[in-house]
Amino acid sequence: MSSEPPPGSGQQPPDDDPFRKQPPPAEGSGSPYSTPPPYGGSPHGGGDPYGGGPADPLAGMPPLAPSGRRTLARIIDMIMVAVVVWLITWGVGVSEYNVDSDDMQYGKSLAQSALAAVLYIAYDTVMISRSGQTLGKKWLGMRVANLDNGSTPSTQSTLIRSAVLWIPFAFCCACIWTAIAGGWSYFDKPYKQGLHDKAAKTVVVSTT
């Protein structure tokens, strides 16, 4: 199985990436996203939903992180960023508007939502593209990895992943969207991906 990321996935993972998966000796297709052969499937059951061949893209990678631990890590990250959002909005006076005006309240809400989206996306993108871990994931022993080769996701892939998760959260669906996108991993097979993982073609694996 090739260790190179699929075309268009952003920057190439560095050769010294400690998490980059080495090509296994077993036969298989080049990528879990390539054209499937006429037969075969993933040993995780049901074949590869992305059109992969008989080789398992998770071979040689740590086990997938439990969904419950992923949820706890996300809550930790949300609380930390939410505190920063509150401090900034309080510091610049966004939260001090007490005018009984629908327009004023709408402007206040939109400003807070925009700031929250920017900070959540920046936090996830910077942290995960550097090491595959946010603080919550690091403390709970897990990391984000490219499904096809196990390496740390590129900035482009991480930005896609973060945007899918946080833009709906900040502007319209709040915790409902987070529950849907993240909660998808509780039922997804065989890779336990949230909707944001599917968009970026990543998985979350244990580091402990």
C-alpha positions as CSV (number, residue, x, y, z in Angstrom):
1,M,0.0,0.0,0.0
2,S,1.4,3.4,-1.0
3,S,2.4,5.7,1.8
4,E,1.7,8.9,-0.2
5,P,-1.4,11.0,0.4
6,P,-4.0,11.2,-2.4
7,P,-3.6,14.0,-5.0
8,G,-5.1,17.3,-3.9
9,S,-4.8,16.5,-0.2
10,G,-2.4,19.4,0.5
11,Q,1.2,19.3,1.5
12,Q,3.2,16.1,1.5
13,P,3.8,14.6,5.0
14,P,7.4,15.0,6.0
15,D,9.6,11.9,5.8
16,D,10.4,12.2,9.5
17,D,6.7,12.2,10.6
18,P,6.8,9.7,13.5
19,F,3.3,8.6,12.8
20,R,3.6,8.0,9.0
21,K,2.7,4.5,8.2
22,Q,5.3,2.4,6.4
23,P,4.1,0.3,3.4
24,P,3.1,-3.1,4.7
25,P,4.4,-6.2,3.0
26,A,0.9,-7.5,2.3
27,E,-0.6,-7.0,-1.2
28,G,-3.3,-4.4,-1.7
29,S,-4.4,-1.4,-3.7
30,G,-2.6,1.9,-3.4
31,S,-5.2,3.8,-1.5
32,P,-8.4,3.3,0.3
33,Y,-9.9,5.9,-2.0
34,S,-8.8,4.3,-5.3
35,T,-10.9,2.3,-7.7
36,P,-11.9,-1.0,-6.1
37,P,-10.8,-4.4,-7.6
38,P,-13.6,-6.8,-8.7
39,Y,-13.6,-8.6,-5.3
40,G,-12.3,-8.3,-1.8
41,G,-13.0,-6.0,1.2
42,S,-11.8,-4.7,4.4
43,P,-11.3,-7.1,7.3
44,H,-13.2,-4.6,9.4
45,G,-16.3,-5.8,7.6
46,G,-18.5,-4.8,4.7
47,G,-15.7,-3.8,2.4
48,D,-14.2,-0.3,2.2
49,P,-16.9,2.3,1.9
50,Y,-14.5,4.6,0.0
51,G,-13.9,2.1,-2.7
52,G,-10.6,0.5,-1.5
53,G,-9.3,-2.9,-2.3
54,P,-8.7,-5.9,0.0
55,A,-5.9,-4.2,2.0
56,D,-7.0,-2.6,5.3
57,P,-5.9,1.1,5.4
58,L,-5.7,0.8,9.2
59,A,-3.1,-2.0,9.0
60,G,0.0,-0.9,11.0
61,M,-1.8,1.9,12.7
62,P,-2.8,2.1,16.4
63,P,-6.4,1.1,17.3
64,L,-9.2,3.6,16.7
65,A,-10.0,5.8,19.7
66,P,-13.2,5.1,21.6
67,S,-16.0,7.5,20.6
68,G,-16.7,8.3,24.3
69,R,-13.1,9.5,24.8
70,R,-13.3,11.6,21.6
71,T,-16.5,13.3,23.0
72,L,-14.8,14.1,26.3
73,A,-11.7,15.6,24.5
74,R,-14.0,17.7,22.3
75,I,-15.8,19.0,25.4
76,I,-12.5,20.0,26.9
77,D,-11.5,21.8,23.8
78,M,-14.8,23.6,23.5
79,I,-14.7,24.8,27.1
80,M,-11.1,26.2,26.6
81,V,-11.9,28.0,23.4
82,A,-15.3,29.3,24.8
83,V,-13.5,30.9,27.7
84,V,-11.2,32.7,25.2
85,V,-14.2,33.8,23.2
86,W,-16.0,35.2,26.3
87,L,-12.9,37.0,27.4
88,I,-12.3,38.7,24.1
89,T,-16.0,39.7,23.6
90,W,-16.1,41.0,27.1
91,G,-12.8,42.9,26.6
92,V,-14.0,44.7,23.5
93,G,-17.4,45.4,24.9
94,V,-19.4,43.1,22.6
95,S,-21.2,41.5,25.6
96,E,-21.9,44.9,27.2
97,Y,-24.8,46.0,24.8
98,N,-28.0,46.2,26.9
99,V,-30.1,48.0,24.3
100,D,-33.6,46.6,23.7
101,S,-33.1,46.6,19.9
102,D,-33.4,43.5,17.7
103,D,-30.7,44.9,15.4
104,M,-28.3,45.5,18.2
105,Q,-28.8,42.0,19.7
106,Y,-28.5,40.4,16.2
107,G,-25.2,42.3,15.6
108,K,-23.9,41.2,19.0
109,S,-24.8,37.6,18.3
110,L,-23.3,37.6,14.8
111,A,-20.1,39.1,16.1
112,Q,-19.8,36.5,18.8
113,S,-20.5,33.7,16.4
114,A,-18.0,34.9,13.9
115,L,-15.3,35.2,16.5
116,A,-16.1,31.7,17.9
117,A,-15.9,30.2,14.4
118,V,-12.6,31.8,13.7
119,L,-11.0,30.8,17.0
120,Y,-12.4,27.2,17.0
121,I,-11.2,26.7,13.4
122,A,-7.8,28.3,14.0
123,Y,-7.3,26.2,17.2
124,D,-8.1,22.9,15.5
125,T,-6.2,23.7,12.4
126,V,-3.0,24.9,14.0
127,M,-2.9,22.2,16.7
128,I,-3.9,19.2,14.5
129,S,-1.7,20.1,11.5
130,R,1.3,20.3,13.8
131,S,1.0,17.1,15.8
132,G,-2.4,15.6,15.1
133,Q,-3.6,16.6,18.6
134,T,-5.6,19.3,20.3
135,L,-4.9,19.7,24.0
136,G,-8.0,17.6,24.8
137,K,-6.9,14.8,22.5
138,K,-3.3,15.0,23.9
139,W,-4.5,14.7,27.5
140,L,-6.7,11.8,26.7
141,G,-4.2,9.9,24.5
142,M,-5.4,10.1,21.0
143,R,-4.6,11.9,17.7
144,V,-6.0,12.6,14.2
145,A,-4.4,10.7,11.3
146,N,-4.8,10.5,7.6
147,L,-6.8,7.3,6.8
148,D,-4.6,6.4,3.9
149,N,-1.1,6.5,5.5
150,G,-1.4,7.3,9.2
151,S,0.5,10.6,8.9
152,T,-0.4,13.9,10.5
153,P,-3.0,15.6,8.3
154,S,-1.9,18.6,6.2
155,T,-3.0,22.1,6.9
156,Q,-5.5,21.9,4.0
157,S,-7.0,18.7,5.2
158,T,-7.2,19.9,8.8
159,L,-8.8,23.2,7.7
160,I,-11.5,21.3,5.8
161,R,-12.1,19.1,8.9
162,S,-12.3,22.1,11.2
163,A,-14.6,24.1,9.0
164,V,-17.1,21.3,8.6
165,L,-17.3,20.9,12.3
166,W,-17.2,24.5,13.5
167,I,-18.9,26.8,10.9
168,P,-22.4,25.2,11.4
169,F,-21.8,25.1,15.2
170,A,-21.0,28.8,15.3
171,F,-23.7,30.2,13.0
172,C,-26.8,28.0,13.1
173,C,-26.8,24.7,14.8
174,A,-24.6,25.0,17.9
175,C,-24.5,21.9,20.0
176,I,-27.0,20.0,17.8
177,W,-24.5,20.0,14.9
178,T,-21.6,19.1,17.1
179,A,-23.7,16.1,18.4
180,I,-24.5,15.0,14.9
181,A,-21.1,15.5,13.3
182,G,-19.2,14.1,16.3
183,G,-21.8,11.6,17.3
184,W,-21.6,10.0,13.8
185,S,-18.5,8.2,15.0
186,Y,-20.5,6.2,17.5
187,F,-22.3,4.4,14.6
188,D,-19.9,4.7,11.7
189,K,-18.2,1.5,10.5
190,P,-15.5,0.4,10.0
191,Y,-13.5,3.6,10.7
192,K,-15.6,5.4,13.5
193,Q,-15.5,8.6,11.5
194,G,-17.4,11.8,12.3
195,L,-18.8,13.7,9.4
196,H,-15.8,16.1,9.7
197,D,-13.5,13.1,9.5
198,K,-15.3,11.9,6.3
199,A,-14.8,15.3,4.7
200,A,-11.1,15.3,5.4
201,K,-10.5,11.6,5.0
202,T,-9.1,11.2,8.5
203,V,-9.5,8.9,11.5
204,V,-8.8,9.3,15.2
205,V,-6.5,6.7,16.8
206,S,-5.2,6.0,20.3
207,T,-1.7,7.0,21.3
208,T,-1.7,5.0,24.6
